[in-house]
Amino acid sequence: MLYLQKNYNLDSEKHLTSLNKEDYLPHIAFDSVIFGFNGKDLKILVLEYQNTGLFALPGGFLGRNESLEEAVANGVKQRTGINNLYLEQFHTFSNPGRANPEAMKQILEMNGMNIKAHDWLLDRFISVAYYALINFEEVDPVPDALADSIDWYSLDKLPPLMMDHRKIVQKALDTLRDNLDRKLLGMNLLPEKFTMKELQNFYEGIYGEPLKRTAFQRRMLATNTLERHEKRYDGGAHKAPYLYSFKAPLKKK
């Protein structure tokens, strides 16, 4: 949930004032579910806060002089180094019980931050949630200043997430599944050209279940969203699969 640039010095006055409540709109946060596909599994990026054993989605707060879209895009860029990405708002989480002030205190204490000066972080926040779709191969994840690490995790191997972040992940996954064909989201997670088998692996990774090859191929070709290209010759010519690409251009938000 917290978001600071990695190059801040944790012992400096600059860092201690970098979360001045006067710089942010009160009680508004954002969380980002950053999806990547490694050719087999759908994965998301998860932070681990320094010396706490607490895991969370990347996120942050809304500055008084920036739009929500700017804040989220900048946060995702800081964590991934990627500018060209698909970013979509999918839900707002506002349950009164979602706050966890004790966990926040622990994060602040373990990073040498004065709790009294940052007591506004212990209040209740609503979180506007976004999901991002990025090319897995292009990302070298960078943790923020309060985190020990940031790593890719498969959906079935997620660590325990703080607050309601597991619910945020599930809602993001449900939304991704709903939008997958309607918005052709695969073009944001797959290479420009792919085989039908690679496309099937992608769908199986998102839906979390095996799909019948013949039925899947028939269904995808019937959508009229794929363009067929040359064959990929990796082995014997009789086994060379055709390459495909999506017809529509890359969508951005």
C-alpha positions as CSV (number, residue, x, y, z in Angstrom):
1,M,0.0,0.0,0.0
2,L,2.8,2.4,0.8
3,Y,4.7,3.8,-2.2
4,L,8.1,5.6,-2.1
5,Q,10.7,5.8,-4.7
6,K,13.6,3.5,-4.1
7,N,16.3,6.2,-4.2
8,Y,15.1,7.9,-1.1
9,N,17.6,7.8,1.8
10,L,15.8,6.2,4.8
11,D,17.8,8.2,7.2
12,S,17.4,11.5,5.6
13,E,15.0,14.3,6.4
14,K,13.9,14.2,2.8
15,H,12.6,10.7,3.3
16,L,10.9,11.5,6.6
17,T,9.0,14.4,4.9
18,S,8.2,12.5,1.7
19,L,4.9,11.3,3.2
20,N,3.8,14.7,4.5
21,K,0.0,14.5,4.8
22,E,-0.3,18.0,3.4
23,D,0.9,16.7,0.0
24,Y,-1.8,14.1,-0.3
25,L,-5.6,13.9,-0.5
26,P,-6.8,12.4,2.8
27,H,-8.2,8.8,3.0
28,I,-7.6,8.0,-0.7
29,A,-5.1,5.2,-1.8
30,F,-4.6,3.1,-4.8
31,D,-3.5,-0.5,-5.2
32,S,-2.1,-2.1,-8.4
33,V,-2.5,-5.7,-9.5
34,I,0.4,-6.0,-12.1
35,F,-0.1,-9.1,-14.3
36,G,2.5,-10.8,-16.4
37,F,2.6,-14.0,-18.3
38,N,5.8,-16.1,-18.5
39,G,4.6,-18.5,-21.2
40,K,3.1,-20.9,-18.8
41,D,1.7,-19.2,-15.7
42,L,-0.1,-15.9,-15.0
43,K,1.8,-14.0,-12.3
44,I,1.5,-10.8,-10.3
45,L,4.1,-8.6,-8.5
46,V,4.1,-8.6,-4.7
47,L,6.1,-6.5,-2.3
48,E,7.6,-7.7,1.0
49,Y,8.0,-4.8,3.5
50,Q,11.4,-4.5,5.2
51,N,11.9,-6.6,8.3
52,T,8.2,-7.3,8.8
53,G,7.3,-10.4,6.9
54,L,4.3,-8.5,5.5
55,F,3.4,-8.9,1.9
56,A,1.3,-6.4,-0.2
57,L,0.4,-5.2,-3.6
58,P,2.3,-2.2,-5.0
59,G,0.3,1.0,-4.3
60,G,0.4,4.5,-2.9
61,F,-1.5,7.7,-2.2
62,L,-3.0,10.4,-4.4
63,G,-1.0,13.6,-4.5
64,R,-3.0,16.9,-4.4
65,N,-1.6,18.0,-7.7
66,E,-2.0,14.8,-9.8
67,S,-4.8,12.7,-11.3
68,L,-5.4,9.2,-10.1
69,E,-4.4,7.9,-13.5
70,E,-1.1,9.8,-13.3
71,A,-0.4,8.5,-9.7
72,V,-1.1,4.9,-10.6
73,A,0.9,5.0,-13.9
74,N,3.8,6.5,-12.2
75,G,3.7,3.9,-9.4
76,V,3.6,1.0,-11.9
77,K,6.5,2.6,-13.9
78,Q,8.6,2.9,-10.7
79,R,8.1,-0.8,-9.9
80,T,8.5,-2.1,-13.5
81,G,10.3,0.5,-15.6
82,I,7.6,0.1,-18.2
83,N,5.8,3.0,-19.9
84,N,3.9,1.2,-22.6
85,L,1.3,-0.8,-20.7
86,Y,-2.5,-1.4,-20.4
87,L,-3.9,0.0,-17.2
88,E,-7.5,-0.2,-16.1
89,Q,-9.5,0.8,-13.0
90,F,-11.7,-2.1,-11.9
91,H,-13.1,-1.5,-8.4
92,T,-13.0,0.6,-5.3
93,F,-12.6,-1.1,-1.9
94,S,-14.2,0.8,1.0
95,N,-15.0,-1.7,3.7
96,P,-14.7,0.0,7.1
97,G,-12.8,-3.0,8.5
98,R,-10.1,-3.0,5.8
99,A,-7.7,-0.8,7.7
100,N,-4.9,-2.4,9.7
101,P,-3.2,0.3,11.9
102,E,-1.1,-2.2,13.8
103,A,0.5,-3.5,10.5
104,M,1.1,0.1,9.5
105,K,2.8,0.9,12.8
106,Q,5.0,-2.1,12.3
107,I,6.0,-0.9,8.8
108,L,6.8,2.6,10.0
109,E,8.7,1.5,13.0
110,M,10.9,-1.0,11.1
111,N,11.8,1.8,8.7
112,G,12.7,4.3,11.4
113,M,9.7,6.6,10.6
114,N,8.2,8.6,13.4
115,I,4.7,7.3,14.0
116,K,3.3,10.5,15.4
117,A,4.4,12.4,12.4
118,H,2.8,9.8,10.1
119,D,-0.3,9.0,12.2
120,W,-2.5,9.9,9.2
121,L,-1.4,6.6,7.6
122,L,-3.1,4.8,10.4
123,D,-6.5,6.1,9.4
124,R,-9.1,4.4,7.3
125,F,-8.5,4.6,3.5
126,I,-10.6,3.7,0.5
127,S,-8.5,2.1,-2.2
128,V,-9.1,2.5,-5.9
129,A,-7.8,-0.6,-7.6
130,Y,-6.2,-0.9,-11.0
131,Y,-4.8,-3.8,-12.9
132,A,-1.9,-3.5,-15.3
133,L,-0.9,-5.8,-18.1
134,I,2.8,-5.9,-19.0
135,N,5.3,-7.9,-21.0
136,F,6.9,-10.3,-18.5
137,E,10.2,-10.5,-20.4
138,E,10.7,-6.7,-20.3
139,V,10.4,-6.2,-16.6
140,D,13.2,-6.0,-14.0
141,P,11.1,-5.4,-10.8
142,V,12.3,-2.7,-8.4
143,P,11.1,-2.6,-4.8
144,D,10.2,0.7,-3.2
145,A,12.1,2.3,-0.3
146,L,10.1,0.5,2.4
147,A,10.3,-3.0,0.8
148,D,12.9,-5.8,1.1
149,S,11.9,-7.2,-2.3
150,I,9.4,-7.3,-5.1
151,D,8.9,-10.6,-6.9
152,W,6.6,-12.4,-9.4
153,Y,4.2,-14.9,-7.8
154,S,2.0,-17.4,-9.5
155,L,-1.7,-17.0,-8.4
156,D,-1.7,-20.4,-6.8
157,K,1.4,-19.7,-4.8
158,L,0.7,-16.2,-3.4
159,P,2.1,-15.4,0.1
160,P,-0.4,-14.2,2.7
161,L,-1.3,-10.7,1.8
162,M,-2.0,-7.9,4.3
163,M,-5.4,-6.2,4.7
164,D,-7.8,-7.1,1.9
165,H,-5.2,-7.4,-0.9
166,R,-6.2,-11.1,-1.5
167,K,-9.7,-9.9,-2.3
168,I,-8.3,-7.2,-4.6
169,V,-6.3,-9.8,-6.5
170,Q,-9.4,-12.1,-6.9
171,K,-11.5,-9.2,-8.1
172,A,-8.8,-8.2,-10.6
173,L,-8.6,-11.8,-11.9
174,D,-12.4,-12.0,-12.2
175,T,-12.4,-8.7,-14.2
176,L,-9.5,-9.9,-16.4
177,R,-11.5,-13.1,-17.2
178,D,-14.6,-11.1,-18.0
179,N,-12.7,-8.7,-20.3
180,L,-10.3,-11.2,-21.9
181,D,-12.1,-11.7,-25.2
182,R,-14.2,-8.5,-25.3
183,K,-11.2,-6.3,-25.0
184,L,-8.6,-8.6,-26.6
185,L,-6.4,-8.3,-23.5
186,G,-4.1,-11.1,-24.6
187,M,-2.3,-8.7,-27.0
188,N,-0.9,-7.0,-23.9
189,L,0.5,-10.1,-22.3
190,L,1.6,-12.2,-25.2
191,P,4.4,-11.6,-27.7
192,E,3.4,-10.0,-31.0
193,K,3.3,-13.4,-32.7
194,F,2.4,-16.7,-31.0
195,T,1.4,-20.2,-31.7
196,M,-2.1,-21.6,-31.1
197,K,-0.6,-23.7,-28.3
198,E,1.0,-20.7,-26.6
199,L,-2.4,-18.9,-26.8
200,Q,-4.1,-21.9,-25.3
201,N,-1.4,-21.9,-22.5
202,F,-2.3,-18.3,-21.9
203,Y,-6.0,-18.9,-21.5
204,E,-5.4,-21.9,-19.3
205,G,-3.2,-19.8,-17.1
206,I,-5.9,-17.2,-16.7
207,Y,-8.8,-19.6,-16.2
208,G,-6.7,-22.0,-14.0
209,E,-8.0,-25.1,-15.8
210,P,-7.1,-27.2,-18.9
211,L,-8.9,-26.6,-22.2
212,K,-9.6,-29.0,-25.0
213,R,-7.3,-28.2,-27.9
214,T,-9.7,-28.8,-30.8
215,A,-12.6,-26.9,-29.2
216,F,-10.3,-24.0,-28.1
217,Q,-8.8,-23.6,-31.6
218,R,-12.2,-23.7,-33.2
219,R,-13.5,-21.1,-30.8
220,M,-10.6,-18.7,-31.3
221,L,-10.7,-18.9,-35.1
222,A,-14.4,-18.2,-35.0
223,T,-13.8,-14.9,-33.2
224,N,-12.2,-13.5,-36.3
225,T,-9.6,-11.6,-34.2
226,L,-6.5,-13.6,-35.2
227,E,-4.3,-13.2,-38.3
228,R,-2.4,-16.3,-39.4
229,H,1.3,-15.9,-40.4
230,E,4.2,-18.1,-41.4
231,K,5.0,-21.4,-39.7
232,R,7.6,-21.6,-36.9
233,Y,10.3,-24.1,-37.8
234,D,11.8,-25.3,-34.6
235,G,12.0,-29.0,-35.4
236,G,10.6,-31.2,-38.1
237,A,8.7,-29.4,-40.9
238,H,5.7,-31.6,-40.4
239,K,5.4,-30.4,-36.8
240,A,5.9,-26.7,-37.5
241,P,2.9,-24.7,-36.1
242,Y,1.5,-21.6,-37.6
243,L,2.1,-18.2,-35.9
244,Y,-0.8,-15.9,-35.2
245,S,-1.2,-12.3,-34.1
246,F,-4.2,-10.2,-32.9
247,K,-5.7,-8.0,-35.6
248,A,-6.5,-5.1,-33.4
249,P,-3.9,-2.5,-32.4
250,L,-2.5,-2.3,-28.9
251,K,-5.0,-0.7,-26.5
252,K,-3.9,1.8,-23.9
253,K,-5.7,3.5,-21.1
